[in-house]
Amino acid sequence: MKKLLLFTALCAAWCAQAQKPNIVGRVTCKGKPVAGVVVSDGEQVVRTNSDGHYEMHSSKPCGYVFMSIPGGYETATDGLIPRFFGYTTHCDLDVVDFQLEKRPNDNFTLFISTDTHLRGDPEELDLPQFRKWYLPDISREIKHTKGPVYSLHLGDMTTDIMWHKNDFALRKYLDVMKTYPSPIFHIPGNHDNERFVDPAVPDAQWDSIAQRPYRQIIGPNYYSFNLGKVHFVMLDNIIVRKGALKNGRRPSRNDYQLDERQLRWLGRDLETVDSSTPLVVCMHVPVADWTGMGSDGTPEFAAKEGQRVMYDQIMPLLARFDDVRFLTGHNHRFINIPLTDRIFQHTLVSASAVSWKINGPESRLVSEDGSPGGYLILRYRGNRASWQFKPNGYRADCNQFRVYDLNRVPEEFGGQPGSNRCLINVYNWDSQWTVQVREKGRDLKVEQVWAKDPLYILIRRDALPTRPTAFRAVANPHMFSVEASAPDTPLEVVITDRFGRKYHQTVERPKKFDWQTE
């Protein structure tokens, strides 16, 4: 009996020791405790107590611990990076404290970029174009914006294949961006992981090894934070797998979904959020894409191959929320889809258009759907959101669409000589926008069509004459067709976005078609 009691006591002592906290810390603001702050190791989710303390017994799966910055607060930054996280060690006890700064931010502005694809290439001249078109433009807009300003980068800051070829990886990205005037919350894209992992490494370990440079240089690859009344979830939906052997090396391949640990964390994080809280889910690869026009003339969408697993993972977790907004990139073009009546997907055109590759004599930054390279400006006033596309180097108030006189566009670029038709590309269109065209005071019938952008087809052909199958134009539903009564009548085009902003253009016809077409 005594042996049994002794054994039981030893087991209890061992269990108590095994569950002893090995990560502890305190969240404070000017030395005072902040209670109720969510803290995580990437799997567990805990809150600070009334004295600002938190603790957990952790396997330290990610090598760091992070807090979900509460609304009404900010953190200090290390260069561009908000310091909401701290690295852990192999020691028995890690103490990771966090400091907050009070900042009323119920009303804030967010500058959102994706796919900058910097790589320091002397032939494709990405850095000169970046410094000419994107960096001064967005920096100027940020500096002229009143109130709290933050930024998001939705991934593909760099180009993985050039990490070694051009010695241009994530640290070089941070160096190029050092003059950027606001903190940036990042997530990784499929080109922000180590591409070449030791072939001897088992497939199950490739993802964690490929992520290592990002985690060491940028920070957590998934996390959450709050701005004002809005909860943001930043996800890494790239799983790196072992690829096929090629030329003696084994480059990686990617699956677009969440790993199991991240999925468990996401569920636990969302349990801390009320269903009435506006929720913004940020990740690199979108959950759905356009598939064409339906028989009723409206665009159709679906989770395509490679997206279905991710769609099925994430969507059930979001069902109870009243207002969900996805912010995604990857496709380098606009895809604005109402997934449900409460869940809206934004897919942004890239800052680099086609990764700075369509860089002919005019250095015209146009992406595969015809949209100019740029970024999105998202404003929250309490729980109400509004947004506007800002093209690199152009004013937002008069550069939301482009009109083609199809009489003057050759057939090889999608033209219809002799048809008296015009094609209007409304870049950031969604189903709440309207397109109105008048000729001699008379409204013309406007038809939404599934079409490719003529200017992009022209520029791609001229800039990449030796690569006829590379970066082909992509058909999309933000195209609108009208038929005029004659080849030389002017048209008045009025585009109204979902917030009532009107964009006007008088189209003098015949209208020239060349690289300079606006």
Secondary structure by P-SEA (a helix, b strand, c coil): caaaaaaaaaaaaaaaaaaccccccccccccccccccccccccbbbbbccccbbbbbcccccccccccccccbbbbbcccccccbbbbccccbbbbbbbbbbbbcccbbbbbbcccccccccccaaaaaaacccaaaaaaaaaacccbbbbbbccccccccccccccccaaaaaaaacccccccccccccccccccccccccccaaaaaaaccccccccccccccccccbbbbbbbccccccccccccbbbbbbbccccaaaaaaaaaaaaacccccbbbbbbccccccccccccccbbbbccccccaaaaaacccccccccbbbbbbccccbbbbbcccccbbbbbbcccccccccccccccccccccccccbbbbbbbcccbbbbbbbccccccccccccccccccccccccccccccbbbbbbccccccbbbbbbccccccbbbbbbcccaaaaaaaaaacccccccccccccccbbbbbcccccbbbbbbbbccccbbbbbbbccccccccccc
